[in-house]
Amino acid sequence: MSDSVVATSPAAPVTRFASSGPEHCLERRPDGVFADPAVLGTTVLAAVDSVLRSGRYFTGLNYPVLLKALFDTGPDLPLGPDGVPLVRLADDIVPFNLQRRPLYRAVRIAGAEAEYVFEPVHLGGADGQPEVPVRLDIDEFVADMWLKGIRFGIDIGAVRGAIATGNAGRIVVARRLEPVPGDDANVIEVSEDIHRSNAPRQLANGKLDLMCFQNRFPQVKGGTRLLQKLPPRVGTAGFEISGLRIEPAAPRDLDFSTYAGSGTSIDKGRDGEYLVATRTGFLNVDAKTRQLSVGDKIVSRDGVSARTTGNLNLTGDYEEFGDVQEKRVIEGTSITVHGDVYGELVSRGGAVRLRANLVGGRATNKAGDIVVDGVASSALIAALAGTVSLQRAENCVISATRVRIEHAVNCEIIADELHLGRAEGCALAARNIRIDATAPWRDSEMVVYAMAADCGRIDEVLGQVRARLTQIAGAVNHHKAELAHLCARPEVRKYLEIAGKVRSGEMNLTPAQNAQFRQMGQVVAPDLQKIGEVSNARKAAEAEQTEGQALLARFEAQRAERAAFTRVHIGHLAGDTQVRRLPYDPDGACFYHLAPREIKLRLRGAEGTRLHAGAGGSYEWQDGAAGQAS
């Protein structure tokens, strides 16, 4: 079967190659040579290769369209009226003149490039005529390069320029197309709510607080999309000048689930894959794992300073893994710091936990405990309704409901209940004190104040109640004696005896006896009236006496309770130690709710009554009992 072009008549303007040959996907029309858009790629490539190897070539070749049809690279193909791409490769297909083939020299292929030496060319004359200069043809050049293995990347512009000038020289006529790498899977933010604002906070009066940021720790609502995963995108293939395909490196995917922490989940939908907040809370980002979580607690790993966070006024729990720098303030509920604290912590409740040291700073909890795992040095610590627990405290001022310290040096401490392992050069005050060992420290005395309730007012009331009870007891005895005197009269005693028997039914009176009994009653009536008055007075006095005794018992119990809570136990006095009794008003303000300056002045002022001074042994004392030293 011939694969030459078949001539067409006016009635049949389109010429096709034999349908069974490799060129069946090409058709020659009056307006050019077209390729079947349904079989672009290897099928068209085989057809083009068949044409060029058969001694023909394409005239008016549209090289970019050829590359698009064969290798799918370059500009998009134009669309026809029906929306189907038009693949017009060339104007026509003609035979390659055998006399012109020798005009095209060998090409040098070096790696990714092909070089060609252009020089003047001549064609032999007819019938022995001398050679005549001729020019190369760009379409012939493409066909010749194809047969020499260059099927891709010819620089048509450079070749046209070299042919047009006719100058001799070596130029690069074809280059390899490097593959374009794709994009790895990526994660992008899709919510403005997760962005911090480091602008100064605006106060209610319109002024700016330069020590606080506007929104250092973002808060998000449940259902908010936080992150989106962008899937990997495959790159664009490259091609060798031989037409061999160069595949780009495969893009890397990522496990989006590693970004999902507590309070978040992965949501896959038609519009993409998103990380969504499942609850309302504070957004926390782990810098190491890049995991996002939403919870009630704020977690920070950058530390607290003027550069990172400024001062913080928070509504929830807070956990900080960095240091809190000097003059920085954290206000919140339940504060945990893993780094050193040089600034100030103010908690409204919950627990304040310092995993490292508190140095020159301040920790206050209005309704909870304070725990320092490291060293507290030159610090102010106050737990107004909680416990302060420290390992070692140096030069600190501490006030709390309860204080427990392993080792305290040169501190001023006031509390309701105090338990220390070893105290050196401290001034301590509490109602209930237990110290394993005490000693002075340098120039600082060791002073222990037993805070004893001032019972003066109760004692005064007790004296008044006892005096009144004595008066009432005398009145009761007087009424009893007067009743006995009145009832001892013969006529009164006899009347009362008969009246008792009549009331009990033991005696029945005749009408005559009844008249005599009424006459007897008229005689003793004044005495009976007096007996009734005295009896009523006695009952009233006895009732008042009972109430007074109950009141006395309550006051005595209250006094005993106040006095019993004050006790001191010192296991070992390892140096000069003073124990003093310091009264306080139990009905007044809490004695340990004082400012640090007031605590220092009061505890270092040597107030109170001295109970004991010694440099050895142990000491035990309880309010109302004698002190014991051994």
C-alpha positions as CSV (number, residue, x, y, z in Angstrom):
1,M,0.0,0.0,0.0
2,S,1.4,3.3,-1.1
3,D,1.8,6.1,1.6
4,S,2.2,8.9,-1.0
5,V,-0.3,11.8,-1.1
6,V,-3.2,11.0,-3.4
7,A,-4.4,13.8,-5.8
8,T,-7.8,15.1,-5.1
9,S,-10.4,16.4,-7.4
10,P,-12.5,19.5,-6.9
11,A,-15.3,17.3,-5.6
12,A,-13.0,15.8,-3.1
13,P,-10.7,18.6,-1.7
14,V,-9.4,16.6,1.2
15,T,-6.5,14.1,0.8
16,R,-5.9,11.4,3.5
17,F,-3.1,9.0,3.9
18,A,-3.9,5.3,3.8
19,S,-6.1,4.5,6.8
20,S,-4.1,1.4,7.6
21,G,-0.6,3.1,7.7
22,P,1.0,5.0,10.5
23,E,-0.1,8.3,9.0
24,H,-3.8,7.7,9.2
25,C,-4.1,10.4,11.9
26,L,-2.9,13.1,9.5
27,E,-5.0,14.7,6.8
28,R,-4.1,17.1,4.1
29,R,-6.5,19.8,3.4
30,P,-6.5,22.8,1.0
31,D,-5.8,25.0,4.1
32,G,-3.0,22.8,5.5
33,V,-2.0,19.6,7.1
34,F,-4.0,18.7,10.3
35,A,-3.6,16.0,12.9
36,D,-6.4,14.2,14.5
37,P,-6.9,15.9,18.0
38,A,-8.2,12.6,19.4
39,V,-4.9,10.7,19.1
40,L,-2.3,13.3,20.0
41,G,1.0,12.1,21.4
42,T,2.6,8.9,20.3
43,T,0.2,8.2,17.5
44,V,0.8,11.5,15.8
45,L,4.5,11.2,16.6
46,A,4.6,7.9,14.7
47,A,2.8,9.5,11.8
48,V,5.2,12.5,11.6
49,D,8.2,10.1,11.9
50,S,6.8,8.1,9.0
51,V,6.4,11.2,6.8
52,L,9.9,12.4,7.5
53,R,11.6,9.0,7.1
54,S,9.8,8.5,3.7
55,G,11.8,11.3,2.1
56,R,9.2,14.1,2.6
57,Y,9.0,17.0,5.0
58,F,6.5,19.6,6.2
59,T,6.5,23.0,4.6
60,G,5.3,26.0,6.5
61,L,5.8,24.0,9.7
62,N,4.3,25.4,12.8
63,Y,6.9,24.1,15.2
64,P,5.2,25.1,18.5
65,V,2.0,23.3,17.4
66,L,4.1,20.3,16.4
67,L,5.7,20.1,19.9
68,K,2.3,20.6,21.5
69,A,0.8,17.8,19.4
70,L,3.7,15.4,20.0
71,F,4.8,16.2,23.6
72,D,2.0,18.3,25.1
73,T,4.3,21.2,25.9
74,G,4.0,24.8,25.0
75,P,1.0,27.1,24.3
76,D,-2.5,25.6,24.2
77,L,-3.9,24.7,20.8
78,P,-6.5,27.0,19.3
79,L,-10.1,25.8,19.4
80,G,-12.4,25.4,16.4
81,P,-16.0,26.5,16.1
82,D,-17.1,23.2,17.7
83,G,-14.8,23.6,20.6
84,V,-12.4,20.9,19.4
85,P,-8.7,21.9,19.2
86,L,-7.4,22.6,15.7
87,V,-4.1,20.9,15.2
88,R,-2.7,22.5,12.0
89,L,0.9,21.3,11.7
90,A,2.0,22.8,8.4
91,D,1.0,24.2,5.0
92,D,1.8,21.0,3.1
93,I,3.9,17.9,2.8
94,V,6.4,17.8,-0.1
95,P,9.3,15.5,-1.1
96,F,12.7,16.4,0.3
97,N,14.9,17.3,-2.8
98,L,17.7,14.7,-2.8
99,Q,20.2,17.3,-4.2
100,R,19.6,19.5,-1.2
101,R,20.1,16.9,1.5
102,P,23.9,17.2,1.4
103,L,23.6,20.9,2.2
104,Y,22.8,20.0,5.8
105,R,25.9,19.1,7.9
106,A,26.4,16.9,10.9
107,V,25.2,18.3,14.2
108,R,27.2,18.0,17.4
109,I,25.2,16.8,20.4
110,A,26.8,17.7,23.8
111,G,24.7,16.7,26.8
112,A,21.6,18.9,26.9
113,E,22.4,20.9,23.8
114,A,22.9,20.4,20.1
115,E,25.4,22.7,18.2
116,Y,25.4,23.3,14.4
117,V,28.1,25.0,12.3
118,F,26.5,27.3,9.8
119,E,28.6,28.2,6.8
120,P,27.9,29.2,3.1
121,V,26.5,26.4,1.0
122,H,26.5,25.8,-2.7
123,L,24.5,23.6,-5.0
124,G,26.0,22.1,-8.2
125,G,24.7,23.7,-11.5
126,A,22.9,21.8,-14.2
127,D,24.8,20.3,-17.1
128,G,28.2,20.9,-15.7
129,Q,27.5,24.5,-14.7
130,P,29.5,25.8,-11.7
131,E,28.0,25.6,-8.2
132,V,25.7,28.4,-7.2
133,P,25.3,29.7,-3.6
134,V,22.0,28.7,-2.0
135,R,20.4,29.1,1.4
136,L,19.3,26.5,3.8
137,D,15.5,26.1,4.5
138,I,14.1,26.1,8.0
139,D,11.6,23.4,7.2
140,E,14.3,21.2,5.6
141,F,16.5,21.9,8.6
142,V,13.8,20.6,11.0
143,A,13.3,17.5,8.9
144,D,17.1,16.8,8.7
145,M,17.5,17.3,12.4
146,W,14.7,14.8,13.0
147,L,16.5,12.2,11.0
148,K,19.7,13.0,13.0
149,G,17.9,12.3,16.3
150,I,16.9,15.9,17.3
151,R,13.1,15.7,17.7
152,F,12.6,18.3,20.4
153,G,13.7,21.8,21.5
154,I,14.9,23.3,18.2
155,D,15.4,27.1,18.6
156,I,13.5,28.1,15.5
157,G,14.3,31.8,16.0
158,A,18.1,31.2,16.3
159,V,18.1,28.9,13.2
160,R,16.1,31.4,11.2
161,G,18.5,34.2,12.1
162,A,21.5,32.1,11.2
163,I,20.0,31.2,7.8
164,A,18.9,34.8,7.1
165,T,22.4,36.3,7.8
166,G,24.3,33.6,6.0
167,N,27.2,34.2,8.4
168,A,29.4,31.3,9.3
169,G,29.5,30.2,13.0
170,R,28.6,27.7,15.6
171,I,25.4,28.1,17.4
172,V,23.2,26.1,19.7
173,V,20.2,25.0,17.7
174,A,18.4,22.8,20.2
175,R,18.2,22.6,24.0
176,R,16.8,20.1,26.5
177,L,13.7,21.2,28.4
178,E,14.3,20.7,32.1
179,P,11.4,19.3,34.1
180,V,9.5,21.7,36.4
181,P,9.2,20.2,39.9
182,G,5.7,20.1,41.4
183,D,4.6,21.4,44.7
184,D,4.7,19.4,47.9
185,A,1.6,19.2,50.0
186,N,1.3,22.3,52.2
187,V,-0.8,23.7,55.0
188,I,-2.1,27.2,55.0
189,E,-4.0,29.3,57.5
190,V,-7.6,30.0,56.6
191,S,-8.9,31.9,59.6
192,E,-8.0,35.4,60.8
193,D,-9.0,34.3,64.3
194,I,-5.7,32.5,64.8
195,H,-3.5,35.5,64.2
196,R,-2.0,37.3,67.1
197,S,-2.2,41.1,67.4
198,N,0.9,42.7,69.0
199,A,-0.6,46.2,68.8
200,P,-0.8,48.0,72.2
201,R,-4.0,47.4,74.1
202,Q,-6.6,50.2,74.1
203,L,-8.0,51.0,77.5
204,A,-11.6,52.0,78.2
205,N,-10.6,55.7,78.4
206,G,-9.1,55.5,74.8
207,K,-5.5,55.5,75.9
208,L,-3.0,52.8,74.9
209,D,-1.3,50.5,77.4
210,L,2.2,50.1,75.9
211,M,2.9,47.2,78.3
212,C,0.1,45.0,77.0
213,F,-0.6,43.5,73.5
214,Q,-4.0,43.7,71.9
215,N,-4.5,39.9,71.4
216,R,-1.5,37.8,72.3
217,F,-3.4,34.5,72.8
218,P,-6.2,34.1,70.2
219,Q,-9.5,32.6,71.2
220,V,-11.6,30.7,68.5
221,K,-15.2,29.5,68.4
222,G,-16.2,25.9,67.8
223,G,-16.7,25.1,64.2
224,T,-14.1,27.6,62.9
225,R,-11.8,26.4,60.1
226,L,-8.3,26.9,61.2
227,L,-6.0,25.3,58.6
228,Q,-6.4,23.9,55.0
229,K,-4.3,21.2,53.4
230,L,-3.2,21.9,49.9
231,P,-2.7,18.6,48.2
232,P,0.6,17.9,46.4
233,R,0.7,19.1,42.8
234,V,2.6,17.1,40.1
235,G,5.3,19.0,38.2
236,T,5.7,19.4,34.5
237,A,7.7,16.9,32.5
238,G,10.9,17.9,30.7
239,F,12.2,16.5,27.4
240,E,15.6,15.5,26.0
241,I,16.4,16.9,22.5
242,S,15.9,13.3,21.4
243,G,12.2,13.5,22.5
244,L,12.7,11.3,25.6
245,R,10.4,12.4,28.4
246,I,12.1,13.5,31.7
247,E,9.7,12.9,34.6
248,P,9.8,15.5,37.4
249,A,10.5,14.4,41.0
250,A,7.4,13.1,42.8
251,P,6.0,15.7,45.2
252,R,5.9,14.8,48.9
253,D,2.6,14.4,50.7
254,L,2.1,15.1,54.4
255,D,0.0,13.6,57.2
256,F,-2.5,16.3,58.0
257,S,-3.7,14.5,61.1
258,T,-0.5,15.3,62.9
259,Y,-1.7,18.9,63.1
260,A,-4.9,17.9,65.0
261,G,-4.6,18.2,68.8
262,S,-7.2,18.2,71.5
263,G,-10.2,20.3,70.6
264,T,-9.7,20.0,66.9
265,S,-10.5,17.5,64.1
266,I,-10.0,16.9,60.4
267,D,-13.0,17.8,58.1
268,K,-12.9,16.4,54.5
269,G,-15.3,17.9,52.1
270,R,-15.7,18.7,48.4
271,D,-13.9,22.0,48.8
272,G,-10.9,20.5,50.5
273,E,-9.5,19.2,53.7
274,Y,-9.6,21.4,56.8
275,L,-8.6,21.4,60.4
276,V,-11.6,22.6,62.4
277,A,-12.0,23.7,66.0
278,T,-14.5,21.4,67.7
279,R,-14.9,23.6,70.8
280,T,-14.6,27.2,71.8
281,G,-11.4,28.1,73.7
282,F,-7.9,29.3,73.4
283,L,-5.7,28.3,70.5
284,N,-2.4,26.7,71.4
285,V,0.4,25.8,68.9
286,D,3.2,23.4,69.7
287,A,6.2,24.9,67.9
288,K,8.0,21.5,67.8
289,T,5.2,19.3,66.5
290,R,3.1,22.0,64.8
291,Q,0.1,20.6,66.5
292,L,-2.9,22.9,67.1
293,S,-5.1,22.4,70.1
294,V,-8.1,24.3,71.5
295,G,-8.7,24.3,75.3
296,D,-9.5,26.3,78.4
297,K,-5.8,26.7,79.2
298,I,-3.4,29.0,77.4
299,V,0.0,27.5,76.7
300,S,3.0,29.7,75.8
301,R,6.5,28.6,75.0
302,D,8.1,32.0,74.2
303,G,8.4,33.4,77.7
304,V,6.9,36.7,79.0
305,S,8.8,39.8,78.2
306,A,8.3,43.2,76.6
307,R,9.3,41.7,73.3
308,T,7.2,38.5,73.3
309,T,4.0,39.1,75.1
310,G,4.0,42.2,77.3
311,N,1.9,42.2,80.4
312,L,-0.9,39.6,80.3
313,N,-4.4,39.9,81.7
314,L,-6.1,36.6,81.0
315,T,-9.5,35.1,81.6
316,G,-8.5,31.4,81.8
317,D,-5.7,29.1,83.0
318,Y,-2.2,29.8,81.8
319,E,0.9,27.6,81.3
320,E,4.3,29.2,80.4
321,F,7.3,27.2,79.4
322,G,9.7,30.1,79.2
323,D,10.9,32.7,81.7
324,V,8.8,35.6,83.1
325,Q,11.1,38.6,82.8
326,E,11.4,41.5,85.3
327,K,8.6,44.0,85.6
328,R,6.3,41.7,83.5
329,V,2.9,40.9,85.1
330,I,0.7,37.9,84.5
331,E,-2.9,38.0,85.7
332,G,-5.2,35.0,85.4
333,T,-6.6,31.9,87.0
334,S,-4.3,28.9,87.7
335,I,-0.9,29.9,86.5
336,T,1.9,27.4,85.8
337,V,5.4,28.5,84.9
338,H,8.2,26.1,83.9
339,G,10.9,28.8,83.6
340,D,12.3,31.2,86.2
341,V,10.0,34.1,87.3
342,Y,11.5,37.5,87.8
343,G,8.2,39.4,87.3
344,E,4.8,39.3,89.0
345,L,2.1,36.6,89.0
346,V,-1.4,37.5,90.2
347,S,-4.0,34.7,90.3
348,R,-7.7,35.1,91.0
349,G,-7.9,31.5,92.2
350,G,-6.9,27.9,91.3
351,A,-3.2,27.1,91.8
352,V,0.0,29.0,91.1
353,R,2.8,26.5,90.3
354,L,6.4,27.5,89.7
355,R,8.5,24.6,88.4
356,A,11.7,26.5,88.6
357,N,12.7,29.6,90.7
358,L,11.1,32.8,91.9
359,V,13.8,35.5,91.9
360,G,13.1,39.1,93.0
361,G,9.5,38.7,91.8
362,R,6.1,38.4,93.3
363,A,3.4,35.7,93.5
364,T,-0.1,36.4,94.8
365,N,-3.1,34.1,94.8
366,K,-6.4,35.4,96.1
367,A,-8.2,32.1,96.5
368,G,-5.7,29.2,96.1
369,D,-2.3,27.7,96.7
370,I,1.2,28.7,95.6
371,V,3.9,26.1,95.1
372,V,7.5,26.8,94.1
373,D,9.6,23.7,93.3
374,G,12.9,25.7,93.0
375,V,14.2,28.5,95.1
376,A,12.3,31.6,96.2
377,S,14.8,34.5,96.6
378,S,14.1,38.1,97.5
379,A,10.4,37.5,96.6
380,L,7.0,38.5,97.9
381,I,4.6,35.7,98.2
382,A,1.0,35.9,99.4
383,A,-1.8,33.3,99.4
384,L,-4.7,35.1,101.1
385,A,-6.9,32.0,101.3
386,G,-4.5,29.1,100.5
387,T,-1.2,27.3,101.2
388,V,2.3,28.4,100.3
389,S,4.6,25.4,99.8
390,L,8.3,26.1,99.2
391,Q,11.5,24.1,99.1
392,R,13.8,26.9,100.0
393,A,13.2,30.6,100.7
394,E,15.8,33.3,101.1
395,N,15.1,36.9,102.0
396,C,11.4,36.6,101.3
397,V,8.2,38.1,102.8
398,I,5.5,35.5,102.9
399,S,1.9,35.6,104.1
400,A,-0.7,32.9,103.8
401,T,-3.3,30.9,105.6
402,R,-0.8,28.0,105.7
403,V,2.9,28.0,105.0
404,R,5.1,25.0,104.6
405,I,8.8,25.5,103.9
406,E,11.7,23.0,104.0
407,H,14.4,25.6,104.6
408,A,13.9,29.4,105.2
409,V,16.7,31.9,105.6
410,N,16.3,35.5,106.7
411,C,12.5,35.6,105.8
412,E,9.6,37.4,107.4
413,I,6.6,34.9,107.5
414,I,3.1,35.4,108.9
415,A,0.4,32.8,108.7
416,D,-2.4,31.1,110.6
417,E,-0.6,27.8,110.4
418,L,3.2,27.5,109.9
419,H,5.3,24.4,109.4
420,L,9.0,24.7,108.7
421,G,11.8,22.2,108.5
422,R,14.7,24.6,109.3
423,A,14.5,28.4,109.9
424,E,17.6,30.6,110.1
425,G,17.4,34.3,111.0
426,C,13.7,34.5,110.3
427,A,10.9,36.4,112.0
428,L,7.9,34.1,112.1
429,A,4.4,34.7,113.3
430,A,1.4,32.2,113.4
431,R,-1.2,30.7,115.7
432,N,0.0,27.2,115.1
433,I,3.7,26.9,114.7
434,R,5.8,23.8,114.2
435,I,9.5,24.1,113.4
436,D,12.0,21.3,113.3
437,A,15.1,23.5,114.0
438,T,15.8,27.2,114.5
439,A,19.0,29.2,114.4
440,P,20.2,32.9,113.9
441,W,21.7,33.9,110.5
442,R,24.5,36.5,110.3
443,D,23.1,39.7,111.9
444,S,19.4,38.5,111.8
445,E,17.8,37.3,115.0
446,M,15.6,34.2,115.1
447,V,12.3,35.3,116.5
448,V,9.1,33.3,116.8
449,Y,5.8,35.0,117.5
450,A,2.9,33.0,118.9
451,M,-0.2,34.9,117.7
452,A,-2.5,34.5,120.8
453,A,-6.0,35.7,120.6
454,D,-6.7,38.8,122.8
455,C,-9.5,37.6,125.1
456,G,-9.8,40.8,127.1
457,R,-13.2,41.6,125.8
458,I,-14.5,38.0,126.4
459,D,-12.9,38.0,129.9
460,E,-14.7,41.3,130.7
461,V,-18.0,39.9,129.5
462,L,-17.4,36.7,131.4
463,G,-16.8,38.7,134.6
464,Q,-20.1,40.6,134.1
465,V,-22.0,37.4,133.4
466,R,-20.5,35.7,136.6
467,A,-21.3,38.7,138.7
468,R,-24.9,38.7,137.5
469,L,-25.2,35.0,138.1
470,T,-24.0,35.6,141.7
471,Q,-26.7,38.2,142.2
472,I,-29.4,35.9,140.7
473,A,-28.3,33.1,143.0
474,G,-28.6,35.3,146.0
475,A,-32.1,36.4,144.9
476,V,-33.2,32.8,144.4
477,N,-32.0,31.8,147.9
478,H,-33.7,34.9,149.4
479,H,-37.0,33.9,147.7
480,K,-36.7,30.3,148.9
481,A,-36.1,31.5,152.5
482,E,-39.0,33.9,152.4
483,L,-41.3,31.1,151.1
484,A,-40.2,28.8,153.8
485,H,-40.9,31.4,156.5
486,L,-44.4,32.1,155.1
487,C,-45.3,28.5,154.8
488,A,-44.1,27.7,158.3
489,R,-47.0,29.8,160.0
490,P,-49.5,27.4,161.7
491,E,-52.7,28.7,160.2
492,V,-51.1,28.9,156.7
493,R,-49.5,25.4,157.0
494,K,-52.9,23.9,158.2
495,Y,-54.8,25.7,155.3
496,L,-52.4,24.5,152.7
497,E,-52.5,20.9,154.1
498,I,-56.3,20.8,153.9
499,A,-56.4,22.5,150.5
500,G,-54.0,19.9,149.2
501,K,-56.1,17.0,150.4
502,V,-59.3,18.5,149.0
503,R,-57.7,19.0,145.6
504,S,-56.4,15.4,145.5
505,G,-59.8,14.0,146.6
506,E,-58.3,12.5,149.8
507,M,-60.8,14.6,151.9
508,N,-64.5,15.5,151.3
509,L,-65.9,18.5,153.3
510,T,-69.4,18.7,154.6
511,P,-71.3,21.9,154.0
512,A,-70.5,23.1,157.6
513,Q,-66.8,22.1,157.1
514,N,-66.7,23.9,153.8
515,A,-68.0,27.1,155.4
516,Q,-65.3,26.8,158.0
517,F,-62.6,26.2,155.3
518,R,-63.7,29.3,153.4
519,Q,-63.6,31.3,156.6
520,M,-60.1,30.0,157.2
521,G,-59.0,31.0,153.7
522,Q,-60.2,34.6,154.3
523,V,-58.0,34.7,157.4
524,V,-54.8,33.5,155.5
525,A,-55.5,35.3,152.2
526,P,-52.9,38.0,152.7
527,D,-50.2,35.4,153.4
528,L,-51.3,33.3,150.4
529,Q,-51.1,36.3,148.1
530,K,-47.6,37.0,149.4
531,I,-46.6,33.4,148.8
532,G,-47.7,33.6,145.2
533,E,-45.8,36.8,144.6
534,V,-42.6,35.4,146.1
535,S,-43.0,32.1,144.2
536,N,-43.3,33.9,140.8
537,A,-40.3,36.0,141.6
538,R,-38.3,32.9,142.4
539,K,-39.3,31.2,139.1
540,A,-38.3,34.3,137.1
541,A,-34.9,34.4,138.9
542,E,-34.3,30.7,138.3
543,A,-35.1,31.1,134.6
544,E,-32.7,34.0,134.3
545,Q,-30.1,31.9,136.2
546,T,-30.5,29.1,133.6
547,E,-30.1,31.4,130.7
548,G,-27.1,33.1,132.3
549,Q,-25.4,29.8,132.9
550,A,-25.9,28.7,129.3
551,L,-24.4,32.1,128.1
552,L,-21.5,31.7,130.5
553,A,-20.8,28.2,129.1
554,R,-20.8,29.5,125.5
555,F,-18.4,32.4,126.3
556,E,-16.1,30.0,128.2
557,A,-16.1,27.5,125.3
558,Q,-15.4,30.4,122.8
559,R,-12.5,31.6,124.9
560,A,-11.1,28.1,125.3
561,E,-11.4,27.5,121.6
562,R,-9.5,30.7,120.7
563,A,-6.8,30.0,123.3
564,A,-6.4,26.3,122.4
565,F,-5.4,27.1,118.7
566,T,-2.3,28.9,119.7
567,R,0.6,26.6,120.2
568,V,4.3,26.5,119.5
569,H,6.6,23.5,118.9
570,I,10.3,23.9,118.2
571,G,12.1,20.6,117.9
572,H,15.6,21.9,118.3
573,L,17.0,25.4,119.1
574,A,20.4,25.3,117.3
575,G,21.2,28.9,118.2
576,D,19.8,31.9,120.0
577,T,16.0,31.9,119.5
578,Q,13.4,34.1,121.0
579,V,9.8,33.1,121.4
580,R,7.3,35.9,122.1
581,R,3.6,36.1,122.6
582,L,1.9,38.6,120.3
583,P,-1.8,39.3,120.8
584,Y,-4.3,39.9,118.0
585,D,-7.9,40.8,117.8
586,P,-9.8,37.7,116.6
587,D,-12.9,39.8,115.8
588,G,-10.9,42.2,113.7
589,A,-9.3,41.9,110.2
590,C,-7.2,38.8,109.5
591,F,-3.9,39.4,111.1
592,Y,-1.9,38.0,108.2
593,H,-3.6,40.1,105.5
594,L,-0.9,42.7,105.6
595,A,1.2,44.5,103.1
596,P,4.8,43.3,102.9
597,R,6.2,46.5,104.4
598,E,3.8,46.2,107.4
599,I,4.8,42.6,107.9
600,K,8.5,43.6,108.0
601,L,7.9,46.4,110.5
602,R,5.8,44.4,112.8
603,L,7.8,41.2,112.9
604,R,11.2,42.9,113.2
605,G,9.9,45.4,115.9
606,A,10.5,43.0,118.9
607,E,6.9,43.4,120.0
608,G,4.9,41.2,122.4
609,T,5.7,39.4,125.6
610,R,8.7,37.2,125.8
611,L,7.9,33.6,126.5
612,H,11.3,32.0,126.0
613,A,14.9,32.7,124.9
614,G,17.4,30.0,124.5
615,A,20.1,28.5,122.3
616,G,19.6,24.8,122.8
617,G,17.1,22.1,123.5
618,S,13.5,22.1,122.4
619,Y,10.5,24.2,123.3
620,E,6.8,23.6,123.6
621,W,4.1,26.2,124.5
622,Q,0.3,26.4,124.3
623,D,-1.9,29.4,125.3
624,G,-3.3,28.9,128.8
625,A,-0.7,26.2,129.6
626,A,2.9,26.7,131.0
627,G,5.7,26.7,128.5
628,Q,8.1,23.8,128.6
629,A,11.7,23.9,127.5
630,S,14.1,21.0,127.6
